[in-house]
Amino acid sequence: MVDRRDDADGREAGPPRREFAERVQAAVAALGAGEVVTYGEIAEAAGYPGAARAVGAVLAASDGSLPWWRVVTVNGRLVPGLEPTHARLLEREGVVVRSGRVARPRR
């Protein structure tokens, strides 16, 4: 078994960063217009179920070239602070947004 603890503080490290980021980026890049998935679904597609928050971190650190707006929370919520932009981008693709949420995340 591989020891995944961070030697500096003894906490368990997450997935290998570069590999994880590349898998997340590939999964998000593969989403088509109007396709909406959750952070958890992207984590699972990348091979790291349960790493939804880490998916958010990868998308937040990206250069904006990925279709980040196609990813929402498990409850369909949009990115806090970016709701108007997030909603506008989704609505351009035919996705219904109400009260800062996607009516039903769909794949």
N, C-alpha and C positions, 0 to 999 in steps of 0.2 A: 504494500500500500504506500502511496506517495504522501509524504507529510506536507500538508498544505498550509501550515501555520506560518505566519509572518514572523521571522526571527526577531524583529525589532520589538514587538510588543506581545507576542504569543497568541494573538488573535488569529482565527482561521481566515486565510486569504480567500478571495473569490476566485472565479475562473481565471485562467491565464489572460491577462488584459488584451494583448494584441489579437490573439486567436478569437476571444470572445467578441471584441469590437468588430473584427472582420466578418464574423458570422452574423452579428446583428446588422451590420451595414448591408450585407448581401440579402438578408431576409427582408429588410425594409425596402431596398432597391427593387426587389422583385414584386412589390405590391403594385397592382394596377390602379388606374384612375377609378375613384369611387369605392375602392376596397378599403374597409376600415377594420383594423384588428386592435387587440389590446397589447399592452406592454408584456403581459404574461404570455400571450400567444407568440410574440416575437422571441421571447426568451426560450420558450419551448422549441420553436422552429430552429433556433440557433444551437439547440442541444443542451441548454442549461435551464431546465424547468425550475421555477422558483426565483429566477434572477430578474424579475420585472423592474425593480428599482435600478439595477445596473444597466438595463436597457435604456431607461430614462437618462442616466448619466452619459451613456454613449451618444444618444441623440442630442443632448444639451451641449456636448463638446464638439459636435460635428460642424462642418463648415457651411451647412445649409444646403448642400447639394442633394441630400437625401429627401424623399417625400415624407418628412417627419410628421406632417399633419394627418397622415393616414393611421396614426397610432394614438390611441386614447386609453384612459384608465378602464378597469374592469366594469366600472359603472357608466362608462361612456363620457366621462368628463374630459373637457379640453384642457390644454396646458394653462395653468394659472398665470395670469398676467399677459398672456398672449391670446386670450379667448377671441377677441374680434378678428385677428389675423387667422387664427386656426379655423374659426367658423367660416370665414370668407373663402379660404382655400378649399375646405371640404364642400361648401355649397356650390362652388364652381364645378365640382365633379359630380354634382347631383345628390350629395348626401344631405339629409335633413338634420338640421341642428336646432334644438329648442332649449332655451334657458341654459346655455353653456354646455349642453350635452348632445351627443349623437343619440338619436331616438333608439337605435338598437345597433350596437357594433355588428357589422356583417363582414363576412369573408367571401 
